[in-house]
Amino acid sequence: MLLQQQQLYEFDQFRLNPSERLLVHDGLPVSLTPKAFDVLTVLIRRRGHLVTKKELMATVWGDSIVEDGNLVVTVSKLRKALGGDGKYIQTVSKQGYRFVGDVREENIAEDDPADLSRADETPSRAIQTLETAESGDDIPRGAAFPVRKGLYGAGLLLLVAVSVRIGMTRDAFHAGDSNVRSMAVLPFANVSGDPQNDYLGLGIADAIITAFGSTGQVAVRPTTAVLKYDTQLADPVAAGRELKADAILEGRVRASNGRVQVSVRLLRVPNGGTLWTGSFEEDQHRAFTSQSISDNIVRAMIEELPGTLKTGPTHRGTKSAKAHQLYLQGRSFFWDQRREEGVRQSISYFRQAIAEDQDYALAYAGMADSYTRLAAFSTDPAGLTPPLAKASALRALQLGGSLAEVHTSLGFISFSCDWNWNSAEQEFKRSLSLDPSYNPTRHWYSETLAVLGRLDEALDQAQRAERAEPLSPRAHSDLGWILYLSRRYDQAIQADRKAVELDPNYARAHTFLALIYLQTGGFADAIHELEEVRRLADEHLTGTTGPELIAYAQSLQGHRSEASRVLTDLTARSQNGQVVRPYSAALVCLGLGDHACALEWLERAYESRDPSLAYAKTDPCLDPVRSEPRFGDLLKRMGI
């Protein structure tokens, strides 16, 4: 039979199919009102020429009686859909509009498989097929295929059409394949116009991250690594390069009238090519149930990239979308910041999440981590936070014993509060077996291994954590800490400088740099870094305070009077019941050459579980007393 010709128009990353009434941007459909679509079609067909208001009104609205304001509003919405900068549609004052973009025109047969998916295709005709190409083959822009009805069972509700574009062989997503070994999932953009729906995009992305990350077959960047990206403005390929991922998944979420519609796209980062696209729809109240959109997206990716991944469910332990949103907000305040205010704010969010769902295990685990962090940095002189941390963690264990986050929380408590290194290691190993992509586990497991003197193993875990979160100051500074304990000072400086480059106000990295410079004789550089630490001390949880370290540095340089004054002040404050970091005082004693004084303060550090003392077995600062019998006895009592 004769095939009818269709006219297609392309400009930049957009593709317009007037006969199917479909505008696509980078493979994803762009939402337009019918009138806006008609105005765009008229302008593109008359591109480069003035189209008067009168002509547009007559062509688009016909005999309907409308005002000029309708056209103005329609053009404004159209410009916003095209990027918001007005570069395509030029206003000719008091006359009309002109389309000024560079347009490429193409004629294709109506049933050509390179055509865009038909938005009006009925479900009974929707049959999904998957075309593959040899590696390196060029798939034409807009190549797409219809959808198979009921592909994922009754729980999956698809939009009428799902477009699928693959530019690789079927097994190219396998973990062993050199093409895609790592993936990042950006928070999905909320395009519904209602900020109250922002949580949907992050929640769905987090669930997908969890599903793929739990396999251990592909390195998936954790949720904390992608929180920084503005879902409306982020360039996905550029974000993928920053995250050092081979592929990146992005999406758009629209919620209205109790329904959630999601369009997703998987891109290859090196060349920006589209690997797969899909569209899904679901009742909004089921957004995080076991038959959620995130589950359906994961199943679709597995189905269309066969022989690749087997994942667990994306269900995150709550059916409450609001509870999950609050949980994610708590995590975003807690991770990387090391500010007491931020940690306490995270506790507030976790409490609100629990108020929404009293059986939400992850919220209890998050609360346990926040309390443990406060306990570890002695912001609670009364000692109330360790019991609160343990109670929260045990409740999380009752509700979600199979969740990696829960076992990490238990390990963090064993490490920071109890100094039970064996228990900490067991919990961290259990967590990694459940979800190898949960990055906090690797941070704290690395530190546990360093405490035990197993520095090669500690370095391996720290490097894995840094690779998973290449934009995290914490990941780089933690790597720098392990390199410092390993006496690899040049590499440690590089890692901590990277952390400072990412966040100049990250006090922990400045502290580590100062310690490295003190060990290598760079006293002027050390003092400079310690002044930064002192400037930031009121906001950050640094573990070791700036003034004491400055006194330590001065004493190493032979400036004993100022160091002695600081030590006298520390002793008086301690006798008056004020909070003093015993480890910091011990360093001042070491700088003054008084080993007996240092050992006395180290005993106090042991009694108060000063977190800095935990690394006594490998800490270069403590080398002067390493041969002392009292120090050996101290290590033995610490279990190391």
Secondary structure per residue as TSV (DSSP state, phi and psi in degrees):
chain	resnum	aa	ss	phi	psi
A	1	M	-	360.0	158.2
A	2	L	-	-74.2	135.6
A	3	L	-	-96.5	128.8
A	4	Q	-	-79.3	147.1
A	5	Q	E	-87.7	141.1
A	6	Q	E	-116.0	146.2
A	7	Q	E	-98.4	125.0
A	8	L	E	-116.7	145.5
A	9	Y	E	-127.4	131.6
A	10	E	E	-121.4	137.5
A	11	F	E	-146.5	125.1
A	12	D	T	51.0	-122.6
A	13	Q	T	-95.9	10.3
A	14	F	E	-100.0	151.4
A	15	R	E	-141.1	121.9
A	16	L	E	-110.4	127.8
A	17	N	E	-119.1	94.5
A	18	P	T	-62.3	-38.6
A	19	S	T	-66.8	-30.4
A	20	E	T	-96.5	0.7
A	21	R	T	50.6	54.5
A	22	L	E	-136.1	125.5
A	23	L	E	-114.1	128.5
A	24	V	E	-122.6	138.5
A	25	H	E	-121.0	115.4
A	26	D	T	52.3	40.0
A	27	G	T	86.1	-6.0
A	28	L	E	-109.5	135.7
A	29	P	E	-65.1	140.5
A	30	V	-	-102.5	129.3
A	31	S	-	-78.6	122.8
A	32	L	-	-134.5	146.0
A	33	T	-	-70.1	155.9
A	34	P	H	-54.4	-42.3
A	35	K	H	-67.0	-39.7
A	36	A	H	-63.4	-40.0
A	37	F	H	-61.2	-43.9
A	38	D	H	-64.9	-41.7
A	39	V	H	-61.4	-44.6
A	40	L	H	-60.4	-42.8
A	41	T	H	-61.9	-44.9
A	42	V	H	-61.9	-46.0
A	43	L	H	-64.4	-40.5
A	44	I	H	-67.9	-42.1
A	45	R	H	-64.7	-26.3
A	46	R	T	-107.5	26.2
A	47	R	T	-53.3	142.4
A	48	G	T	83.3	-7.6
A	49	H	S	-120.4	151.6
A	50	L	-	-70.2	129.8
A	51	V	E	-113.5	114.5
A	52	T	E	-70.2	159.7
A	53	K	H	-59.1	-40.7
A	54	K	H	-61.2	-42.8
A	55	E	H	-63.9	-44.7
A	56	L	H	-62.0	-44.7
A	57	M	I	-61.6	-43.3
A	58	A	I	-68.6	-39.6
A	59	T	I	-73.6	-42.6
A	60	V	I	-88.6	-41.7
A	61	W	I	-99.6	-10.6
A	62	G	T	60.4	-128.2
A	63	D	T	-87.2	-1.0
A	64	S	-	-64.5	143.4
A	65	I	-	-90.4	108.3
A	66	V	-	-134.2	165.6
A	67	E	-	-101.4	164.2
A	68	D	H	-57.0	-30.4
A	69	G	H	-59.2	-32.6
A	70	N	H	-61.3	-42.8
A	71	L	H	-66.3	-42.5
A	72	V	H	-59.7	-46.1
A	73	V	H	-63.2	-41.4
A	74	T	H	-64.0	-44.0
A	75	V	H	-65.3	-37.9
A	76	S	H	-61.2	-45.5
A	77	K	H	-63.7	-38.6
A	78	L	H	-64.6	-43.7
A	79	R	H	-60.9	-40.4
A	80	K	H	-62.9	-41.3
A	81	A	H	-66.1	-28.5
A	82	L	T	-88.6	4.6
A	83	G	T	128.7	-11.7
A	84	G	S	82.9	-4.8
A	85	D	S	-100.3	-3.5
A	86	G	-	69.8	17.4
A	87	K	S	-75.5	-16.0
A	88	Y	S	-94.0	-34.0
A	89	I	E	-113.3	116.5
A	90	Q	E	-97.9	133.0
A	91	T	E	-88.6	126.6
A	92	V	E	-100.8	109.6
A	93	S	T	-48.0	127.4
A	94	K	T	62.0	6.9
A	95	Q	T	-119.6	-55.4
A	96	G	E	174.0	-142.6
A	97	Y	E	-139.0	158.3
A	98	R	E	-139.0	132.6
A	99	F	E	-86.6	122.2
A	100	V	-	-114.4	6.0
A	101	G	S	-75.4	158.5
A	102	D	-	-80.5	111.0
A	103	V	-	-107.8	135.0
A	104	R	E	-108.1	131.2
A	105	E	E	-108.7	141.7
A	106	E	E	-142.5	138.6
A	107	N	E	-105.7	129.6
A	108	I	E	-134.4	159.0
A	109	A	E	-70.7	147.1
A	110	E	T	-58.6	-37.1
A	111	D	T	-100.8	14.7
A	112	D	-	-63.0	129.9
A	113	P	T	-66.2	-11.4
A	114	A	T	-81.8	-3.8
A	115	D	S	-72.0	164.2
A	116	L	-	-72.2	153.3
A	117	S	-	-59.8	139.0
A	118	R	-	-79.1	123.2
A	119	A	T	-71.8	-20.3
A	120	D	T	-101.1	12.8
A	121	E	-	-68.9	135.9
A	122	T	-	-78.8	152.6
A	123	P	G	-57.6	-33.5
A	124	S	G	-65.4	-25.5
A	125	R	G	-94.4	-8.5
A	126	A	-	-77.9	107.6
A	127	I	-	-123.4	117.8
A	128	Q	B	-83.3	134.2
A	129	T	-	-127.6	162.0
A	130	L	-	-131.5	120.8
A	131	E	-	-102.5	139.0
A	132	T	-	-118.9	158.2
A	133	A	-	-129.1	156.4
A	134	E	-	-61.4	149.0
A	135	S	T	-54.9	126.6
A	136	G	T	96.6	-12.1
A	137	D	-	-61.9	147.4
A	138	D	-	-96.9	115.0
A	139	I	-	-88.2	127.1
A	140	P	-	-59.4	144.3
A	141	R	T	-58.4	133.5
A	142	G	T	89.9	-2.0
A	143	A	-	-61.3	131.2
A	144	A	-	-157.4	166.2
A	145	F	-	-138.9	151.5
A	146	P	-	-64.7	179.8
A	147	V	B	-114.6	137.2
A	148	R	-	-79.6	129.6
A	149	K	T	-69.7	133.1
A	150	G	T	65.6	31.2
A	151	L	T	-60.2	-38.0
A	152	Y	T	-112.0	22.2
A	153	G	-	89.3	179.0
A	154	A	T	-65.2	-25.7
A	155	G	T	-74.2	-12.4
A	156	L	-	-99.3	121.0
A	157	L	-	-111.0	112.6
A	158	L	B	-99.9	155.4
A	159	L	-	-64.8	167.0
A	160	V	S	-55.3	-36.8
A	161	A	-	-129.8	139.2
A	162	V	-	-120.5	119.2
A	163	S	-	-89.4	139.5
A	164	V	-	-129.4	124.2
A	165	R	-	-129.6	125.5
A	166	I	-	-122.7	128.8
A	167	G	-	-117.4	34.1
A	168	M	S	-152.9	171.8
A	169	T	-	-73.6	164.1
A	170	R	T	-61.8	-32.3
A	171	D	T	-99.5	16.5
A	172	A	T	-71.0	-12.8
A	173	F	T	-92.9	0.8
A	174	H	S	-66.0	145.1
A	175	A	T	-59.5	-30.7
A	176	G	T	-79.9	-8.4
A	177	D	S	-81.8	139.2
A	178	S	S	-72.2	-14.1
A	179	N	S	-73.0	-47.5
A	180	V	-	-131.0	97.7
A	181	R	S	-106.3	-17.0
A	182	S	E	-140.9	151.6
A	183	M	E	-143.6	146.2
A	184	A	E	-123.7	145.6
A	185	V	E	-119.9	111.7
A	186	L	-	-77.6	148.1
A	187	P	-	-54.7	132.3
A	188	F	-	-70.5	142.6
A	189	A	E	-76.0	134.0
A	190	N	E	-86.6	109.4
A	191	V	-	-107.1	14.8
A	192	S	S	-82.2	-13.8
A	193	G	S	86.3	-3.3
A	194	D	-	-109.9	110.6
A	195	P	G	-58.2	-23.2
A	196	Q	G	-66.0	-13.0
A	197	N	G	-97.5	7.6
A	198	D	H	-60.0	-32.6
A	199	Y	H	-62.1	-27.2
A	200	L	H	-61.2	-45.5
A	201	G	H	-62.9	-43.1
A	202	L	H	-71.3	-39.9
A	203	G	H	-63.4	-44.2
A	204	I	H	-65.5	-43.1
A	205	A	H	-61.4	-43.2
A	206	D	H	-60.8	-41.1
A	207	A	H	-65.6	-39.0
A	208	I	H	-66.5	-41.0
A	209	I	H	-58.2	-44.6
A	210	T	H	-63.4	-43.3
A	211	A	H	-62.2	-48.3
A	212	F	H	-75.8	-35.9
A	213	G	H	-64.9	-32.1
A	214	S	T	-68.9	-13.8
A	215	T	T	-77.5	-31.6
A	216	G	S	75.0	1.2
A	217	Q	S	-87.3	-28.7
A	218	V	S	-130.4	133.5
A	219	A	E	-73.0	115.0
A	220	V	E	-107.7	126.7
A	221	R	-	-64.7	132.9
A	222	P	-	-68.4	163.6
A	223	T	H	-57.0	-38.7
A	224	T	H	-62.3	-23.8
A	225	A	H	-78.9	-19.3
A	226	V	H	-110.2	-2.1
A	227	L	T	-61.3	-27.3
A	228	K	T	-72.3	-16.7
A	229	Y	S	-82.9	128.1
A	230	D	-	-70.8	114.8
A	231	T	T	-66.1	-19.1
A	232	Q	T	-88.9	-26.0
A	233	L	T	-114.8	-17.7
A	234	A	-	-63.2	134.6
A	235	D	-	-83.0	112.3
A	236	P	H	-60.7	-40.1
A	237	V	H	-67.7	-41.8
A	238	A	H	-62.7	-40.7
A	239	A	H	-62.4	-41.0
A	240	G	H	-61.3	-38.2
A	241	R	H	-67.9	-41.5
A	242	E	H	-61.0	-38.9
A	243	L	T	-83.1	-2.0
A	244	K	T	55.5	45.7
A	245	A	-	-107.3	149.9
A	246	D	S	-79.6	-31.9
A	247	A	E	-138.0	153.0
A	248	I	E	-137.2	136.7
A	249	L	E	-107.4	126.8
A	250	E	E	-127.9	161.8
A	251	G	E	-159.4	169.3
A	252	R	E	-126.8	140.0
A	253	V	E	-120.6	132.3
A	254	R	E	-127.7	122.0
A	255	A	E	-116.6	125.3
A	256	S	E	-161.5	144.4
A	257	N	T	53.5	38.5
A	258	G	T	77.2	8.0
A	259	R	E	-118.8	152.2
A	260	V	E	-122.2	124.6
A	261	Q	E	-113.7	135.0
A	262	V	E	-131.0	131.2
A	263	S	E	-114.6	132.3
A	264	V	E	-128.4	156.9
A	265	R	E	-148.2	130.5
A	266	L	E	-105.5	122.6
A	267	L	E	-114.7	144.1
A	268	R	E	-83.6	124.1
A	269	V	T	-68.6	-43.3
A	270	P	T	-56.6	-38.8
A	271	N	T	-122.0	1.6
A	272	G	-	75.4	7.6
A	273	G	-	-69.3	147.9
A	274	T	E	-85.8	125.0
A	275	L	E	-93.7	-33.5
A	276	W	E	-166.8	144.5
A	277	T	E	-135.2	155.5
A	278	G	E	-160.4	157.3
A	279	S	E	-131.2	140.9
A	280	F	E	-141.4	157.4
A	281	E	E	-144.3	145.9
A	282	E	E	-158.2	158.1
A	283	D	E	-63.2	137.7
A	284	Q	G	-63.5	-35.6
A	285	H	G	-71.2	-11.3
A	286	R	G	-102.8	15.8
A	287	A	T	-59.3	-28.8
A	288	F	T	-122.3	21.1
A	289	T	S	-83.1	178.2
A	290	S	T	-65.0	-19.9
A	291	Q	T	-107.7	44.4
A	292	S	-	-82.3	170.8
A	293	I	H	-60.0	-38.6
A	294	S	H	-61.2	-41.2
A	295	D	H	-59.0	-43.9
A	296	N	H	-66.5	-38.0
A	297	I	H	-63.1	-45.3
A	298	V	H	-62.3	-45.2
A	299	R	H	-61.8	-39.0
A	300	A	H	-64.1	-43.0
A	301	M	H	-63.8	-40.0
A	302	I	H	-67.2	-42.7
A	303	E	H	-62.8	-42.3
A	304	E	H	-86.8	-12.8
A	305	L	S	-121.4	69.0
A	306	P	-	-66.2	156.4
A	307	G	S	68.6	26.4
A	308	T	S	-111.5	-68.4
A	309	L	-	-127.8	146.6
A	310	K	-	-119.9	123.8
A	311	T	-	-120.2	159.9
A	312	G	-	-83.0	178.1
A	313	P	-	-67.7	154.4
A	314	T	-	-88.3	-0.7
A	315	H	-	-60.0	125.6
A	316	R	-	-104.4	20.8
A	317	G	S	92.5	4.8
A	318	T	-	-147.5	146.6
A	319	K	S	-95.8	-1.4
A	320	S	-	-93.3	112.7
A	321	A	H	-62.5	-36.6
A	322	K	H	-66.6	-40.6
A	323	A	H	-62.1	-41.5
A	324	H	H	-66.2	-38.1
A	325	Q	H	-60.9	-46.7
A	326	L	H	-64.0	-38.0
A	327	Y	H	-61.1	-47.1
A	328	L	H	-64.4	-35.6
A	329	Q	H	-64.9	-39.2
A	330	G	H	-61.7	-42.8
A	331	R	H	-65.0	-37.8
A	332	S	H	-67.5	-31.2
A	333	F	H	-75.5	-32.0
A	334	F	H	-80.3	-47.9
A	335	W	T	-73.9	140.7
A	336	D	T	73.2	-25.4
A	337	Q	T	-72.2	-44.8
A	338	R	-	55.2	34.1
A	339	R	B	-108.7	134.0
A	340	E	H	-60.2	-40.8
A	341	E	H	-60.0	-41.6
A	342	G	H	-65.1	-40.6
A	343	V	H	-64.3	-42.6
A	344	R	H	-68.7	-32.9
A	345	Q	H	-65.5	-36.2
A	346	S	H	-63.7	-37.7
A	347	I	H	-61.2	-39.7
A	348	S	H	-60.5	-43.0
A	349	Y	H	-66.3	-40.8
A	350	F	H	-63.8	-38.6
A	351	R	H	-63.2	-41.3
A	352	Q	H	-64.6	-37.7
A	353	A	H	-63.0	-40.5
A	354	I	H	-68.3	-33.7
A	355	A	H	-63.1	-32.3
A	356	E	H	-76.6	-34.0
A	357	D	-	-147.7	101.9
A	358	Q	T	-70.3	-8.0
A	359	D	T	-110.1	23.7
A	360	Y	-	-87.8	100.2
A	361	A	H	-62.2	-41.1
A	362	L	H	-62.7	-35.2
A	363	A	H	-65.7	-39.9
A	364	Y	H	-65.7	-38.7
A	365	A	H	-64.8	-41.6
A	366	G	H	-61.9	-41.3
A	367	M	H	-64.5	-40.0
A	368	A	H	-60.3	-43.4
A	369	D	H	-63.3	-40.2
A	370	S	H	-66.3	-45.2
A	371	Y	H	-63.3	-38.8
A	372	T	H	-63.9	-40.0
A	373	R	H	-63.3	-42.7
A	374	L	H	-62.2	-41.0
A	375	A	H	-65.2	-40.4
A	376	A	H	-65.3	-28.6
A	377	F	T	-106.1	19.5
A	378	S	T	55.5	37.4
A	379	T	-	-87.3	6.0
A	380	D	-	-131.4	79.4
A	381	P	T	-57.5	-28.9
A	382	A	T	-76.6	-8.9
A	383	G	-	73.0	29.2
A	384	L	-	-84.0	-25.4
A	385	T	H	-73.3	-36.2
A	386	P	H	-58.0	-44.9
A	387	P	H	-62.3	-36.3
A	388	L	H	-66.4	-38.7
A	389	A	H	-63.0	-45.2
A	390	K	H	-66.9	-41.0
A	391	A	H	-62.4	-41.4
A	392	S	H	-65.8	-42.1
A	393	A	H	-66.2	-40.1
A	394	L	H	-67.2	-36.2
A	395	R	H	-65.9	-40.3
A	396	A	H	-61.6	-39.2
A	397	L	H	-64.6	-39.2
A	398	Q	H	-62.3	-36.7
A	399	L	H	-90.4	-27.5
A	400	G	-	-148.9	62.6
A	401	G	T	-65.9	-15.2
A	402	S	T	-98.3	8.0
A	403	L	-	-93.7	132.7
A	404	A	H	-60.1	-39.7
A	405	E	H	-59.0	-36.2
A	406	V	H	-65.6	-45.3
A	407	H	H	-70.8	-30.2
A	408	T	H	-65.3	-40.4
A	409	S	H	-61.0	-43.6
A	410	L	H	-63.5	-40.6
A	411	G	H	-66.2	-38.1
A	412	F	H	-63.0	-39.4
A	413	I	H	-66.5	-45.0
A	414	S	I	-60.1	-37.4
A	415	F	I	-73.1	-50.7
A	416	S	I	-85.4	-40.4
A	417	C	I	-96.2	-39.5
A	418	D	I	-99.9	-18.0
A	419	W	-	53.0	39.1
A	420	N	-	-99.6	87.0
A	421	W	H	-66.1	-37.6
A	422	N	H	-64.9	-43.7
A	423	S	H	-63.5	-41.6
A	424	A	H	-59.9	-46.7
A	425	E	H	-63.5	-40.5
A	426	Q	H	-62.0	-43.0
A	427	E	H	-67.2	-40.7
A	428	F	H	-66.2	-39.7
A	429	K	H	-63.5	-41.5
A	430	R	H	-61.6	-42.5
A	431	S	H	-61.9	-44.9
A	432	L	H	-66.0	-30.7
A	433	S	H	-69.6	-28.0
A	434	L	H	-83.9	-36.9
A	435	D	-	-154.7	94.4
A	436	P	T	-64.3	-15.6
A	437	S	T	-91.6	-3.3
A	438	Y	-	-78.3	98.7
A	439	N	H	-66.6	-34.7
A	440	P	H	-54.6	-31.3
A	441	T	H	-58.9	-45.0
A	442	R	H	-66.9	-37.0
A	443	H	H	-57.8	-53.7
A	444	W	H	-75.9	-30.1
A	445	Y	H	-67.1	-40.4
A	446	S	H	-58.4	-44.1
A	447	E	H	-67.4	-36.5
A	448	T	H	-62.7	-44.5
A	449	L	H	-63.7	-35.8
A	450	A	H	-66.6	-40.1
A	451	V	H	-56.7	-40.4
A	452	L	T	-81.1	-2.4
A	453	G	T	85.4	7.2
A	454	R	-	-91.8	71.4
A	455	L	H	-72.5	-32.4
A	456	D	H	-64.9	-42.2
A	457	E	H	-66.7	-39.5
A	458	A	H	-62.4	-41.8
A	459	L	H	-64.9	-38.5
A	460	D	H	-60.8	-45.3
A	461	Q	H	-66.5	-40.3
A	462	A	H	-65.9	-38.2
A	463	Q	H	-67.8	-38.4
A	464	R	H	-63.8	-41.1
A	465	A	H	-64.4	-39.8
A	466	E	H	-67.7	-37.8
A	467	R	H	-67.1	-33.1
A	468	A	H	-73.1	-29.6
A	469	E	-	-130.4	71.2
A	470	P	T	-66.5	-13.1
A	471	L	T	-105.4	11.4
A	472	S	-	-95.8	118.8
A	473	P	H	-57.4	-37.6
A	474	R	H	-61.1	-43.9
A	475	A	H	-61.0	-41.9
A	476	H	H	-71.4	-40.5
A	477	S	H	-69.8	-35.6
A	478	D	H	-65.2	-38.8
A	479	L	H	-63.1	-42.4
A	480	G	H	-60.1	-36.6
A	481	W	H	-63.8	-44.5
A	482	I	H	-66.6	-39.5
A	483	L	H	-64.0	-36.6
A	484	Y	H	-63.4	-47.4
A	485	L	H	-63.6	-26.5
A	486	S	T	-85.7	1.4
A	487	R	T	67.2	23.0
A	488	R	-	-95.9	72.9
A	489	Y	H	-67.8	-40.5
A	490	D	H	-62.1	-44.2
A	491	Q	H	-66.9	-36.1
A	492	A	H	-64.1	-40.3
A	493	I	H	-62.2	-42.7
A	494	Q	H	-60.3	-44.0
A	495	A	H	-65.5	-44.3
A	496	D	H	-72.4	-32.3
A	497	R	H	-64.8	-36.2
A	498	K	H	-63.3	-40.3
A	499	A	H	-61.6	-42.9
A	500	V	H	-68.3	-35.0
A	501	E	H	-61.8	-39.9
A	502	L	H	-72.7	-33.7
A	503	D	-	-149.2	96.9
A	504	P	T	-59.3	-20.2
A	505	N	T	-97.6	16.3
A	506	Y	-	-84.0	95.5
A	507	A	H	-62.6	-33.7
A	508	R	H	-59.2	-41.9
A	509	A	H	-66.6	-39.4
A	510	H	H	-61.8	-39.1
A	511	T	H	-62.1	-46.1
A	512	F	H	-65.1	-39.7
A	513	L	H	-60.8	-41.6
A	514	A	H	-60.9	-44.8
A	515	L	H	-62.1	-39.3
A	516	I	H	-64.8	-46.3
A	517	Y	H	-62.7	-35.1
A	518	L	H	-65.1	-35.4
A	519	Q	H	-75.0	-24.0
A	520	T	H	-104.6	5.6
A	521	G	T	85.8	7.8
A	522	G	-	-87.4	68.9
A	523	F	H	-65.7	-39.6
A	524	A	H	-63.6	-43.3
A	525	D	H	-64.3	-38.5
A	526	A	H	-63.3	-45.4
A	527	I	H	-61.7	-41.1
A	528	H	H	-59.3	-46.0
A	529	E	H	-66.0	-37.6
A	530	L	H	-70.6	-29.8
A	531	E	H	-64.7	-36.8
A	532	E	H	-64.5	-41.7
A	533	V	H	-61.3	-44.3
A	534	R	H	-63.6	-38.3
A	535	R	H	-63.1	-34.4
A	536	L	H	-97.2	-3.0
A	537	A	T	-60.9	-31.3
A	538	D	T	-70.6	-20.1
A	539	E	T	-103.6	-31.8
A	540	H	B	-104.7	153.0
A	541	L	-	-95.3	96.7
A	542	T	-	-101.5	-17.2
A	543	G	S	90.8	-48.6
A	544	T	S	-126.0	130.5
A	545	T	-	-85.6	151.7
A	546	G	H	-62.1	-50.4
A	547	P	H	-56.7	-42.7
A	548	E	H	-65.9	-39.7
A	549	L	H	-68.5	-34.2
A	550	I	H	-63.2	-42.6
A	551	A	H	-62.5	-39.6
A	552	Y	H	-60.1	-46.3
A	553	A	H	-63.3	-41.5
A	554	Q	H	-64.5	-38.8
A	555	S	H	-67.6	-36.3
A	556	L	H	-64.9	-28.2
A	557	Q	T	-83.8	-4.2
A	558	G	T	97.0	2.9
A	559	H	-	-88.1	80.7
A	560	R	H	-80.0	-28.2
A	561	S	H	-64.9	-45.3
A	562	E	H	-66.9	-39.2
A	563	A	H	-64.2	-40.4
A	564	S	H	-64.6	-38.8
A	565	R	H	-63.3	-43.7
A	566	V	H	-62.0	-42.1
A	567	L	H	-64.0	-40.9
A	568	T	H	-61.6	-41.5
A	569	D	H	-65.6	-41.3
A	570	L	H	-62.3	-41.8
A	571	T	H	-63.7	-43.3
A	572	A	H	-64.6	-42.9
A	573	R	H	-63.2	-39.8
A	574	S	H	-64.8	-41.0
A	575	Q	H	-67.6	-25.0
A	576	N	T	-88.9	6.8
A	577	G	T	83.5	9.1
A	578	Q	-	-79.9	157.7
A	579	V	-	-74.3	124.3
A	580	V	-	-132.9	137.2
A	581	R	-	-83.3	106.2
A	582	P	H	-59.2	-36.2
A	583	Y	H	-61.7	-41.9
A	584	S	H	-62.1	-41.2
A	585	A	H	-63.8	-37.8
A	586	A	H	-61.8	-37.3
A	587	L	H	-64.2	-39.1
A	588	V	H	-61.9	-41.8
A	589	C	H	-60.8	-41.8
A	590	L	H	-64.1	-39.2
A	591	G	H	-62.4	-32.4
A	592	L	T	-83.2	-5.1
A	593	G	T	81.2	12.8
A	594	D	-	-97.6	92.7
A	595	H	H	-69.4	-37.5
A	596	A	H	-62.4	-43.3
A	597	C	H	-61.7	-44.2
A	598	A	H	-61.7	-43.9
A	599	L	H	-66.1	-33.4
A	600	E	H	-64.7	-44.5
A	601	W	H	-68.6	-33.3
A	602	L	H	-66.4	-32.7
A	603	E	H	-63.2	-42.5
A	604	R	H	-65.0	-36.4
A	605	A	H	-62.9	-37.1
A	606	Y	H	-66.1	-43.5
A	607	E	H	-64.8	-33.7
A	608	S	T	-95.5	3.4
A	609	R	T	54.7	46.4
A	610	D	-	-59.7	121.3
A	611	P	G	-60.4	-28.6
A	612	S	G	-68.2	-28.6
A	613	L	G	-70.2	-22.2
A	614	A	G	-54.4	-28.0
A	615	Y	G	-93.9	21.5
A	616	A	T	-56.9	-32.0
A	617	K	T	-65.5	-29.1
A	618	T	T	-123.4	-4.2
A	619	D	-	-67.2	118.0
A	620	P	G	-60.8	-29.3
A	621	C	G	-61.8	-26.7
A	622	L	G	-94.0	6.6
A	623	D	G	-57.9	-34.7
A	624	P	G	-60.1	-25.8
A	625	V	G	-109.7	10.9
A	626	R	T	-63.9	-29.2
A	627	S	T	-88.0	-2.8
A	628	E	-	-72.8	133.8
A	629	P	H	-57.0	-38.5
A	630	R	H	-62.2	-34.4
A	631	F	H	-71.1	-40.7
A	632	G	H	-61.3	-40.5
A	633	D	H	-64.0	-37.7
A	634	L	H	-62.7	-44.7
A	635	L	H	-61.4	-38.8
A	636	K	H	-64.5	-41.8
A	637	R	H	-68.5	-26.2
A	638	M	H	-77.9	-9.5
A	639	G	T	82.5	20.3
A	640	I	-	-127.5	360.0
